[in-house]
Amino acid sequence: METTKKELSYFRLKLENYLGEHFPEMLSDKPFITARADEALSTYCDAVAQGFSHPEAETMASEVLYRGLHFSKYDTLVSILENEFEKELPSPLPERLSPILLDNKAVQSIFDKYELTDDFAASPEYEKLYTELTGAIVLLIEVNGLPTIGGENMT
């Protein structure tokens, strides 16, 4: 029983760490975290029982743990802020602003137009999403009276 508890804790911590880095908006979803960690533990135990090595079982459990979590809205926003607004928003501002942007209805409505699968970043649609989000961020910056893009108002 103690081993099971330790492994469950391992998968939970692994998932929470990953969510904290790539999906901070999901960290409060405790039922999802518990269910996914339990599913990963079950996959790991089943794999070991079927004769797979521990590293193979770990790989299989990780596939379950991270299923559907390879494309991150948060990472996309951080990337846009870092790439397109580097002068206006030096580090660590992109990481701090991205969760705020995720709560913005205009930004969410742009994401909602796309089917965000695990391999979405490799699709032709990604460039459209990137461009639309960049435009929305420019508008939000202008509406909120932040420094003009391009740095004209920066000292």
C-alpha positions as CSV (number, residue, x, y, z in Angstrom):
1,M,0.0,0.0,0.0
2,E,2.8,2.4,0.8
3,T,4.4,1.9,-2.6
4,T,1.1,2.7,-4.3
5,K,0.8,5.9,-2.3
6,K,4.3,6.9,-3.2
7,E,3.8,6.2,-6.9
8,L,0.5,8.0,-7.0
9,S,2.2,11.0,-5.4
10,Y,4.9,10.8,-8.0
11,F,2.5,11.0,-10.9
12,R,0.4,13.7,-9.2
13,L,3.6,15.8,-8.6
14,K,4.8,15.2,-12.1
15,L,1.5,16.3,-13.6
16,E,1.2,19.3,-11.3
17,N,4.7,20.5,-12.2
18,Y,3.9,20.1,-15.9
19,L,0.6,22.0,-15.5
20,G,2.3,24.7,-13.5
21,E,4.8,25.3,-16.4
22,H,2.4,24.9,-19.4
23,F,-1.2,25.0,-18.2
24,P,-1.3,27.2,-15.0
25,E,-5.1,27.7,-15.6
26,M,-5.6,23.9,-14.9
27,L,-3.8,23.7,-11.6
28,S,-7.0,24.2,-9.6
29,D,-8.7,21.3,-11.4
30,K,-8.1,18.8,-8.6
31,P,-10.6,16.2,-10.0
32,F,-8.7,16.2,-13.4
33,I,-5.3,16.0,-11.7
34,T,-6.4,13.1,-9.4
35,A,-8.1,11.2,-12.3
36,R,-5.2,11.6,-14.7
37,A,-2.6,10.7,-12.0
38,D,-4.6,7.6,-11.1
39,E,-4.9,6.6,-14.7
40,A,-1.1,7.0,-15.2
41,L,-0.5,4.9,-12.1
42,S,-2.8,2.2,-13.3
43,T,-1.1,2.2,-16.7
44,Y,2.3,1.9,-15.0
45,C,1.3,-1.0,-12.8
46,D,-0.4,-2.8,-15.6
47,A,2.6,-2.4,-17.9
48,V,5.0,-3.8,-15.2
49,A,2.5,-6.7,-14.5
50,Q,2.6,-7.5,-18.2
51,G,6.4,-7.7,-18.1
52,F,7.5,-4.3,-19.4
53,S,10.6,-2.8,-17.9
54,H,10.2,0.1,-15.5
55,P,11.5,2.7,-18.0
56,E,9.0,1.3,-20.6
57,A,6.2,1.4,-18.1
58,E,7.2,5.0,-17.2
59,T,7.0,6.0,-20.8
60,M,3.5,4.4,-21.2
61,A,2.3,6.1,-18.0
62,S,3.7,9.5,-19.2
63,E,1.8,9.2,-22.5
64,V,-1.4,8.8,-20.4
65,L,-0.4,11.5,-18.0
66,Y,0.2,14.1,-20.7
67,R,-2.5,13.0,-23.2
68,G,-4.2,16.1,-24.7
69,L,-1.7,18.4,-23.0
70,H,0.9,18.9,-25.7
71,F,-0.5,22.2,-27.1
72,S,-0.6,24.9,-24.5
73,K,-2.6,28.2,-24.9
74,Y,-0.4,29.6,-22.2
75,D,2.9,28.7,-24.0
76,T,1.5,30.1,-27.2
77,L,0.7,33.5,-25.5
78,V,4.2,33.5,-23.8
79,S,5.8,32.8,-27.2
80,I,3.9,35.6,-28.9
81,L,4.7,38.1,-26.1
82,E,8.4,37.2,-26.2
83,N,8.7,37.2,-30.0
84,E,6.5,40.1,-31.0
85,F,6.7,42.4,-28.0
86,E,10.2,41.8,-26.7
87,K,11.0,45.5,-26.2
88,E,7.7,46.4,-24.7
89,L,7.4,43.4,-22.4
90,P,10.8,42.2,-21.2
91,S,11.1,39.0,-19.1
92,P,9.3,38.0,-16.8
93,L,6.4,40.0,-18.0
94,P,5.3,37.5,-20.7
95,E,4.9,34.8,-18.1
96,R,3.0,37.2,-15.8
97,L,0.7,38.6,-18.5
98,S,-0.2,35.3,-20.2
99,P,-2.6,34.0,-17.4
100,I,-4.4,37.4,-17.6
101,L,-4.7,37.2,-21.3
102,L,-6.1,33.6,-21.0
103,D,-9.0,35.1,-19.0
104,N,-9.7,37.7,-21.7
105,K,-12.9,36.9,-23.6
106,A,-11.5,38.2,-26.9
107,V,-8.4,36.0,-26.6
108,Q,-10.5,33.0,-25.6
109,S,-12.9,33.5,-28.5
110,I,-9.9,33.3,-30.9
111,F,-8.7,30.1,-29.3
112,D,-12.2,28.7,-29.5
113,K,-12.2,29.0,-33.3
114,Y,-9.6,26.3,-33.6
115,E,-9.4,22.6,-32.8
116,L,-6.4,22.6,-30.5
117,T,-5.1,19.1,-30.8
118,D,-1.8,17.9,-29.4
119,D,-0.1,18.5,-32.8
120,F,-1.8,21.8,-33.6
121,A,1.5,23.8,-33.4
122,A,2.7,21.8,-36.5
123,S,-0.5,22.5,-38.5
124,P,-1.0,25.3,-41.1
125,E,-3.8,26.7,-38.8
126,Y,-1.2,27.6,-36.2
127,E,0.1,30.6,-38.1
128,K,-3.5,31.9,-38.5
129,L,-4.0,31.6,-34.7
130,Y,-0.6,33.2,-34.0
131,T,-1.5,36.2,-36.2
132,E,-5.0,36.6,-34.8
133,L,-3.7,36.5,-31.2
134,T,-0.9,39.0,-32.0
135,G,-3.5,41.4,-33.4
136,A,-5.8,41.0,-30.4
137,I,-2.9,41.7,-28.1
138,V,-2.0,44.9,-30.0
139,L,-5.6,46.0,-29.6
140,L,-5.6,45.2,-25.9
141,I,-2.4,47.2,-25.4
142,E,-3.9,50.2,-27.3
143,V,-7.2,50.1,-25.5
144,N,-5.5,49.8,-22.1
145,G,-3.2,52.7,-22.9
146,L,0.0,50.8,-22.6
147,P,3.1,51.9,-24.5
148,T,2.6,51.9,-28.2
149,I,3.9,48.8,-30.1
150,G,7.2,49.6,-31.8
151,G,8.4,51.5,-28.8
152,E,7.6,55.0,-30.0
153,N,6.4,56.0,-26.5
154,M,9.2,54.1,-24.7
155,T,12.0,56.2,-23.1
